[in-house]
Amino acid sequence: MDVQKHNGSLVMNTATMAYRNLLKTVHNPDRFMDVIVQPVMFMLMFGYLFGGAIAGGVQAYLPTIVPGILMQTMLSAASGSGPQIREDLDSGVFDRFKSLPMAHIAPLAGQLFADSLRLVIATITSLTTGYLMGWRPAVGFGWIVVIALLAIFTGWALSWLFALVGLLAKSASAVQSFSLIAMLVLSFMSNAFVPLHSLTKPLQVIAHLNPVTYVITAIRQILATGSWTHEAGLVLGVDVVIVLIFAPLAVWAYDRN
Protein backbone atom coordinates (compact mmCIF):
# COMPACT_ATOMS: atom_id res chain seq x y z
CA MET A 1 0.00 0.00 0.00
CA ASP A 2 2.82 2.41 0.89
CA VAL A 3 4.57 1.62 -2.38
CA GLN A 4 1.40 2.31 -4.35
CA LYS A 5 0.89 5.57 -2.46
CA HIS A 6 4.49 6.62 -3.13
CA ASN A 7 4.19 5.79 -6.84
CA GLY A 8 0.92 7.68 -7.03
CA SER A 9 2.48 10.72 -5.37
CA LEU A 10 5.44 10.60 -7.75
CA VAL A 11 3.15 10.50 -10.79
CA MET A 12 0.96 13.33 -9.47
CA ASN A 13 3.93 15.48 -8.46
CA THR A 14 5.61 14.94 -11.83
CA ALA A 15 2.36 15.79 -13.65
CA THR A 16 2.04 18.98 -11.59
CA MET A 17 5.60 20.03 -12.37
CA ALA A 18 5.11 19.19 -16.05
CA TYR A 19 1.99 21.36 -16.10
CA ARG A 20 3.92 24.17 -14.44
CA ASN A 21 6.62 23.99 -17.09
CA LEU A 22 4.06 23.84 -19.89
CA LEU A 23 2.47 27.04 -18.59
CA LYS A 24 5.89 28.68 -18.40
CA THR A 25 6.61 27.66 -21.99
CA VAL A 26 3.21 28.80 -23.28
CA HIS A 27 3.74 32.21 -21.68
CA ASN A 28 7.17 32.43 -23.32
CA PRO A 29 6.46 31.53 -26.97
CA ASP A 30 10.02 32.48 -27.96
CA ARG A 31 11.02 29.06 -26.62
CA PHE A 32 9.21 27.54 -29.58
CA MET A 33 11.07 29.59 -32.18
CA ASP A 34 13.95 27.14 -32.65
CA VAL A 35 11.59 24.20 -33.24
CA ILE A 36 9.34 26.17 -35.61
CA VAL A 37 11.59 28.55 -37.54
CA GLN A 38 14.71 26.36 -37.71
CA PRO A 39 13.23 23.31 -39.51
CA VAL A 40 11.41 25.54 -42.01
CA MET A 41 14.52 27.61 -42.69
CA PHE A 42 16.86 24.63 -43.08
CA MET A 43 14.37 22.66 -45.18
CA LEU A 44 13.93 25.55 -47.61
CA MET A 45 17.59 26.52 -47.66
CA PHE A 46 19.05 23.04 -48.12
CA GLY A 47 16.26 21.89 -50.40
CA TYR A 48 16.36 24.74 -52.90
CA LEU A 49 20.05 25.63 -52.68
CA PHE A 50 21.58 22.15 -52.68
CA GLY A 51 18.84 19.85 -53.98
CA GLY A 52 19.88 20.26 -57.59
CA ALA A 53 23.59 19.79 -56.90
CA ILE A 54 23.21 16.77 -54.65
CA ALA A 55 20.21 14.88 -56.05
CA GLY A 56 19.43 16.56 -59.36
CA GLY A 57 16.38 18.41 -58.09
CA VAL A 58 14.38 19.37 -55.02
CA GLN A 59 11.84 16.56 -55.40
CA ALA A 60 14.56 13.93 -55.65
CA TYR A 61 16.36 15.41 -52.63
CA LEU A 62 13.36 15.53 -50.27
CA PRO A 63 13.42 11.80 -49.31
CA THR A 64 16.99 12.41 -48.15
CA ILE A 65 16.62 15.76 -46.46
CA VAL A 66 13.28 15.34 -44.66
CA PRO A 67 14.55 12.62 -42.25
CA GLY A 68 17.81 14.58 -41.90
CA ILE A 69 16.11 17.85 -40.97
CA LEU A 70 13.71 15.95 -38.70
CA MET A 71 16.60 14.49 -36.72
CA GLN A 72 18.51 17.76 -36.66
CA THR A 73 15.43 19.47 -35.23
CA MET A 74 15.07 16.72 -32.62
CA LEU A 75 18.63 17.42 -31.49
CA SER A 76 17.92 21.13 -31.28
CA ALA A 77 14.70 20.60 -29.33
CA ALA A 78 16.29 18.08 -26.96
CA SER A 79 19.25 20.36 -26.28
CA GLY A 80 16.88 23.02 -24.96
CA SER A 81 16.35 21.05 -21.75
CA GLY A 82 19.84 21.79 -20.43
CA PRO A 83 19.74 25.61 -20.49
CA GLN A 84 16.21 25.70 -19.01
CA ILE A 85 17.23 23.48 -16.11
CA ARG A 86 20.39 25.52 -15.52
CA GLU A 87 18.35 28.74 -15.50
CA ASP A 88 15.94 27.28 -12.93
CA LEU A 89 18.87 26.17 -10.78
CA ASP A 90 20.50 29.59 -10.96
CA SER A 91 17.23 31.31 -10.05
CA GLY A 92 16.87 29.13 -6.95
CA VAL A 93 13.44 27.78 -7.85
CA PHE A 94 14.64 24.16 -7.59
CA ASP A 95 15.81 24.84 -4.03
CA ARG A 96 12.29 25.96 -3.24
CA PHE A 97 10.84 22.81 -4.80
CA LYS A 98 13.17 20.62 -2.72
CA SER A 99 11.80 22.16 0.45
CA LEU A 100 8.23 21.24 -0.47
CA PRO A 101 6.60 17.90 0.45
CA MET A 102 6.89 16.31 -2.98
CA ALA A 103 8.87 13.55 -4.67
CA HIS A 104 12.39 14.92 -5.01
CA ILE A 105 12.68 13.86 -8.66
CA ALA A 106 9.37 15.48 -9.67
CA PRO A 107 10.75 18.93 -10.68
CA LEU A 108 13.40 17.36 -12.90
CA ALA A 109 11.08 14.74 -14.43
CA GLY A 110 8.37 17.37 -14.90
CA GLN A 111 10.78 19.52 -16.89
CA LEU A 112 11.75 16.63 -19.16
CA PHE A 113 8.17 15.52 -19.79
CA ALA A 114 7.03 19.09 -20.46
CA ASP A 115 9.84 19.50 -22.98
CA SER A 116 8.25 16.67 -24.96
CA LEU A 117 5.85 19.30 -26.30
CA ARG A 118 8.79 20.96 -28.07
CA LEU A 119 9.70 17.63 -29.64
CA VAL A 120 6.15 17.11 -30.90
CA ILE A 121 5.97 20.61 -32.39
CA ALA A 122 9.40 20.15 -34.00
CA THR A 123 8.29 16.88 -35.58
CA ILE A 124 5.05 18.30 -36.95
CA THR A 125 6.83 21.38 -38.33
CA SER A 126 9.56 19.35 -40.05
CA LEU A 127 7.22 16.84 -41.69
CA THR A 128 4.65 19.47 -42.67
CA THR A 129 7.30 21.67 -44.29
CA GLY A 130 8.59 18.72 -46.27
CA TYR A 131 5.05 17.88 -47.40
CA LEU A 132 4.38 21.46 -48.52
CA MET A 133 7.60 21.35 -50.55
CA GLY A 134 6.38 18.25 -52.36
CA TRP A 135 7.59 15.34 -50.21
CA ARG A 136 5.23 12.40 -50.73
CA PRO A 137 6.31 9.25 -48.86
CA ALA A 138 5.27 5.96 -50.41
CA VAL A 139 4.04 4.55 -47.08
CA GLY A 140 0.72 5.13 -45.37
CA PHE A 141 -0.04 7.65 -42.64
CA GLY A 142 0.39 5.00 -39.96
CA TRP A 143 4.08 4.60 -40.79
CA ILE A 144 4.50 8.38 -40.74
CA VAL A 145 3.22 8.27 -37.17
CA VAL A 146 5.68 5.46 -36.39
CA ILE A 147 8.72 7.40 -37.60
CA ALA A 148 7.44 10.50 -35.80
CA LEU A 149 7.15 8.58 -32.52
CA LEU A 150 10.59 7.05 -33.03
CA ALA A 151 12.10 10.50 -33.62
CA ILE A 152 10.29 11.99 -30.60
CA PHE A 153 11.38 9.17 -28.30
CA THR A 154 14.97 9.52 -29.54
CA GLY A 155 14.85 13.25 -28.85
CA TRP A 156 13.37 12.66 -25.40
CA ALA A 157 16.08 10.11 -24.58
CA LEU A 158 18.77 12.59 -25.64
CA SER A 159 17.15 15.32 -23.55
CA TRP A 160 18.24 13.39 -20.43
CA LEU A 161 21.84 13.69 -21.61
CA PHE A 162 21.47 17.43 -22.16
CA ALA A 163 19.71 17.73 -18.81
CA LEU A 164 22.75 16.14 -17.17
CA VAL A 165 24.97 18.70 -18.89
CA GLY A 166 22.72 21.48 -17.61
CA LEU A 167 22.96 20.14 -14.07
CA LEU A 168 26.75 19.86 -14.16
CA ALA A 169 27.59 23.06 -16.04
CA LYS A 170 28.37 26.33 -14.31
CA SER A 171 26.16 28.59 -16.41
CA ALA A 172 23.32 28.54 -18.92
CA SER A 173 25.55 30.12 -21.58
CA ALA A 174 28.04 27.24 -21.25
CA VAL A 175 25.20 24.75 -21.71
CA GLN A 176 23.94 26.60 -24.77
CA SER A 177 27.41 26.61 -26.32
CA PHE A 178 27.85 22.88 -25.72
CA SER A 179 24.36 22.13 -27.04
CA LEU A 180 24.91 24.13 -30.23
CA ILE A 181 28.26 22.46 -30.96
CA ALA A 182 26.83 19.01 -30.24
CA MET A 183 23.83 19.63 -32.50
CA LEU A 184 25.97 20.87 -35.39
CA VAL A 185 28.55 18.08 -35.14
CA LEU A 186 26.01 15.26 -34.76
CA SER A 187 23.79 16.48 -37.59
CA PHE A 188 26.38 17.54 -40.16
CA MET A 189 28.83 14.70 -39.48
CA SER A 190 26.19 12.15 -40.49
CA ASN A 191 24.17 11.07 -43.51
CA ALA A 192 21.54 13.74 -42.85
CA PHE A 193 22.24 15.83 -45.93
CA VAL A 194 24.59 13.88 -48.22
CA PRO A 195 25.12 10.19 -49.03
CA LEU A 196 27.87 8.60 -46.97
CA HIS A 197 29.78 7.43 -50.06
CA SER A 198 30.24 11.07 -51.14
CA LEU A 199 32.26 11.85 -48.01
CA THR A 200 36.01 11.46 -47.70
CA LYS A 201 37.25 8.31 -45.97
CA PRO A 202 37.98 10.02 -42.60
CA LEU A 203 34.54 11.65 -42.59
CA GLN A 204 32.91 8.33 -43.50
CA VAL A 205 34.50 6.77 -40.43
CA ILE A 206 33.18 9.59 -38.23
CA ALA A 207 29.72 9.35 -39.80
CA HIS A 208 29.59 5.58 -39.21
CA LEU A 209 30.46 6.18 -35.55
CA ASN A 210 27.80 8.88 -35.26
CA PRO A 211 24.61 7.44 -33.68
CA VAL A 212 22.49 10.00 -35.52
CA THR A 213 23.41 8.27 -38.78
CA TYR A 214 21.65 5.11 -37.62
CA VAL A 215 18.51 6.96 -36.52
CA ILE A 216 18.23 8.67 -39.91
CA THR A 217 18.89 5.39 -41.73
CA ALA A 218 16.17 3.66 -39.69
CA ILE A 219 13.66 6.39 -40.54
CA ARG A 220 14.52 6.24 -44.23
CA GLN A 221 14.21 2.45 -44.27
CA ILE A 222 10.75 2.57 -42.68
CA LEU A 223 9.63 5.22 -45.19
CA ALA A 224 11.02 3.17 -48.08
CA THR A 225 9.75 -0.28 -47.07
CA GLY A 226 6.68 0.40 -44.95
CA SER A 227 7.88 -2.06 -42.31
CA TRP A 228 9.67 -2.10 -38.98
CA THR A 229 13.32 -2.84 -39.67
CA HIS A 230 16.24 -4.26 -37.70
CA GLU A 231 17.85 -0.82 -37.73
CA ALA A 232 14.74 0.72 -36.17
CA GLY A 233 14.70 -1.93 -33.44
CA LEU A 234 18.37 -1.21 -32.72
CA VAL A 235 17.68 2.53 -32.46
CA LEU A 236 14.78 1.95 -30.09
CA GLY A 237 16.91 -0.32 -27.91
CA VAL A 238 19.73 2.21 -27.75
CA ASP A 239 17.23 4.95 -26.82
CA VAL A 240 16.04 2.85 -23.88
CA VAL A 241 19.64 2.27 -22.79
CA ILE A 242 20.36 6.02 -22.96
CA VAL A 243 17.40 6.72 -20.67
CA LEU A 244 18.44 3.96 -18.25
CA ILE A 245 21.96 5.39 -18.04
CA PHE A 246 21.47 9.14 -18.12
CA ALA A 247 18.20 9.45 -16.17
CA PRO A 248 19.79 8.10 -12.94
CA LEU A 249 22.90 10.23 -13.58
CA ALA A 250 20.72 13.30 -14.02
CA VAL A 251 18.90 12.51 -10.77
CA TRP A 252 22.26 12.11 -9.01
CA ALA A 253 23.47 15.46 -10.36
CA TYR A 254 20.15 17.06 -9.40
CA ASP A 255 20.52 15.82 -5.81
CA ARG A 256 24.03 17.31 -5.65
CA ASN A 257 22.85 20.81 -6.62
C-alpha angles and dihedrals in degrees: 000000000000090000091051091048091050092049091048091051091049092052093046093045092048091048090050092050091046089053090049091053092046090055090049090051094046090052090050103049091172086080088070095053096089093051094045107034099033099059092045093048095046093043092053095040098047094037099052099030100044105017093090095046096046105034105010095255145010095262092052091047098051096079086057101041101040095066089040095053090042091057093042089054091049089055091049093048093046092049090059091074094072100057092043092053092046091051091051090049092050091048091054095236092125090056088056091050091051090057092055124089097257138109105288093227094051098091092051095043091045090055092051095047092046090052087061086081089066090052092051093049091047091052094049092047094049096048094041092051090051091049092050089052090055105271108153113176116209093227128082127263091263092065090048087058090049094054090044091054091046091052092046093049090048090051092047091050090051091048088069089059092050090045089057090052090051091051094049100040123093098227143015091242090058090051091049092051092050092046093051093049092046092049093049095045096045095046101040096038090061141064092275097113109010135033113265093236090062092062125089116260095259091049091047089056091051092046092051089052092048110098091208088067090063094048091052091046091051092051092048092049092052091049091048099044105026091227140098107263136203089249091056091050090051091051092050091050092050090049090055091049091051091054092046091052105037100035092064090043090052090050090050091050090046091054090051094055 
